[in-house]
Amino acid sequence: MKYMSPRDLAWCSIFGAAAWFLPVFFHMFSLGSTFLPMYLPIMALAFFVRPVAAAITAFSVPLLSAAVTGMPPFFPPVAFFMAVELAFMAFTASFLSRRMNKVNSLWILVPVLFTGRILHVVMVYFVSMWINLPAKYTAGITFISGWPGVVLMIAVIPVLVKIRKTLPERIPDESRL
């Protein structure tokens, strides 16, 4: 079984780069944690590539971004939370979109986003307890702060998926044209 095709690598590169650079612009206006700009390209990627390719890209982008730009931070371990959450959501969305390809992308996207946010909140809660921060407060703020980004993803990603479905699956060989 092929886990990553050349087409998957190309899509992962495009959306991975967007997930890396888009937060820089949002952070200029202090809107990064509100609109979740790294999540948008990664969650869109999940509808374009196979599950393993989506998960690998989703896991690596926050960690690479943290190492190079300092966003998201390694301490508190937001970069690790995001890596786990994004990998889980990207893998699940990609897997479900391939199994249920006739279903509207919203039916896949909304539950996956909600489950991913819950996973993130649970990780924040337990790590906050571990490092002696007010766990309920920290988890509650984390839960509330990202909802504008979730709404943005719900508005934008189905449009991208619809556009993707209009693209040819295979590019014709130029020699045959």
C-alpha positions in Angstrom: 0.0 0.0 0.0 1.3 3.4 -0.9 1.2 5.9 1.9 2.4 8.9 0.0 2.4 9.6 -3.7 4.2 12.4 -5.5 0.9 14.2 -5.7 0.5 13.8 -1.9 4.0 15.2 -1.4 3.2 18.2 -3.6 0.0 19.0 -1.7 1.7 18.5 1.6 4.4 20.9 0.6 2.0 23.6 -0.5 -0.3 23.3 2.5 2.5 22.8 4.9 4.2 26.0 3.7 0.9 27.9 4.0 0.5 26.5 7.5 4.0 27.7 8.4 3.7 31.2 6.9 0.1 32.1 7.4 0.4 32.4 11.3 3.2 35.0 10.8 0.7 37.4 9.3 -2.0 36.7 11.9 0.5 37.2 14.8 1.4 40.6 13.4 -2.1 41.6 14.5 -2.2 39.4 17.7 -4.9 37.2 16.1 -3.0 33.9 16.0 -4.6 32.1 19.0 -8.0 33.4 18.0 -8.2 32.4 14.4 -5.9 29.3 14.4 -4.2 30.2 11.1 -2.0 27.1 11.2 -5.0 24.8 11.5 -6.8 26.1 8.3 -4.3 24.9 5.7 -3.6 21.6 7.6 -7.3 20.8 7.9 -7.8 21.6 4.2 -4.9 19.4 3.4 -6.7 16.5 5.1 -9.3 16.5 2.2 -6.6 16.5 -0.4 -4.2 13.7 0.6 -4.1 10.2 2.2 -4.4 9.9 6.0 -0.7 9.1 6.7 0.5 12.0 4.6 -1.9 14.4 6.3 -0.9 13.2 9.8 2.8 13.5 9.1 2.5 17.0 7.8 0.2 18.1 10.5 2.5 16.7 13.2 5.7 18.2 11.8 4.6 21.7 10.9 3.9 23.0 14.4 7.2 21.5 15.7 9.2 23.0 12.8 7.5 26.3 13.2 8.3 26.3 16.9 11.9 25.5 16.3 12.4 28.1 13.7 10.1 31.0 14.6 9.3 30.3 18.3 5.5 30.1 17.5 3.9 28.1 18.9 6.0 27.9 22.0 7.7 24.8 23.3 7.0 25.9 26.9 4.2 25.8 27.8 4.1 22.9 25.4 1.6 24.4 23.0 3.7 23.2 20.0 3.3 19.6 21.2 -0.4 20.0 21.9 -0.9 21.4 18.4 1.2 18.7 16.8 -0.9 15.9 18.5 -4.2 17.7 17.9 -3.5 18.5 14.3 -2.1 15.0 13.5 -5.2 13.4 15.0 -7.6 15.8 13.2 -5.9 15.5 9.9 -5.6 11.8 10.0 -9.3 11.4 11.0 -10.6 13.9 8.5 -8.6 12.4 5.7 -9.6 8.8 6.6 -13.3 9.7 6.8 -13.3 11.7 3.7 -11.8 8.8 1.7 -14.3 6.3 3.3 -17.3 8.5 2.9 -16.4 10.4 -0.3 -20.0 11.1 -1.2 -20.7 12.8 2.1 -20.7 16.6 2.4 -17.3 17.7 3.9 -19.1 19.6 6.7 -20.4 16.3 8.1 -16.8 15.2 8.5 -15.2 18.5 9.3 -17.4 19.7 12.2 -17.2 16.6 14.4 -13.4 16.3 13.7 -12.8 19.9 14.7 -14.9 19.6 17.8 -13.2 16.3 18.8 -9.8 17.9 18.2 -10.5 20.9 20.3 -11.7 18.7 23.1 -8.4 16.7 22.8 -6.5 19.9 23.0 -8.4 21.1 26.1 -7.8 17.8 27.8 -4.1 17.9 27.2 -3.9 21.5 28.4 -5.9 20.6 31.5 -3.6 17.7 32.6 -0.4 19.5 31.8 -1.6 22.6 33.6 -2.2 20.4 36.7 1.3 18.9 36.2 3.1 22.3 36.1 0.9 23.9 38.8 -1.2 26.2 36.8 -4.9 26.7 37.4 -6.0 23.8 35.2 -9.7 24.6 34.9 -9.1 28.3 34.1 -6.3 27.5 31.6 -8.4 24.7 29.9 -11.4 27.0 29.8 -9.6 29.8 28.2 -8.1 27.4 25.7 -11.5 26.0 24.8 -13.1 29.5 24.3 -10.2 31.2 22.5 -10.1 29.1 19.4 -13.8 29.1 18.3 -13.5 32.0 15.8 -10.8 29.9 14.0 -13.2 26.9 14.0 -15.9 29.0 12.5 -13.4 30.3 9.9 -12.5 26.7 9.0 -16.1 25.7 8.7 -16.7 28.6 6.3 -13.5 28.2 4.1 -12.6 24.5 4.0 -15.9 23.2 2.3 -15.3 25.8 -0.4 -11.7 24.5 -1.0 -13.0 20.9 -1.0 -15.6 21.8 -3.6 -12.9 23.5 -5.8 -10.6 20.4 -5.3 -13.4 18.2 -6.7 -13.4 20.2 -9.9 -9.7 19.6 -10.5 -8.6 16.7 -12.7 -7.4 13.7 -10.8 -4.7 13.1 -13.3 -2.8 15.7 -15.4 -2.7 14.6 -19.0 0.7 13.9 -20.5 1.8 16.8 -22.7 3.1 14.5 -25.4 -0.4 13.2 -26.0 -1.9 16.7 -26.5 
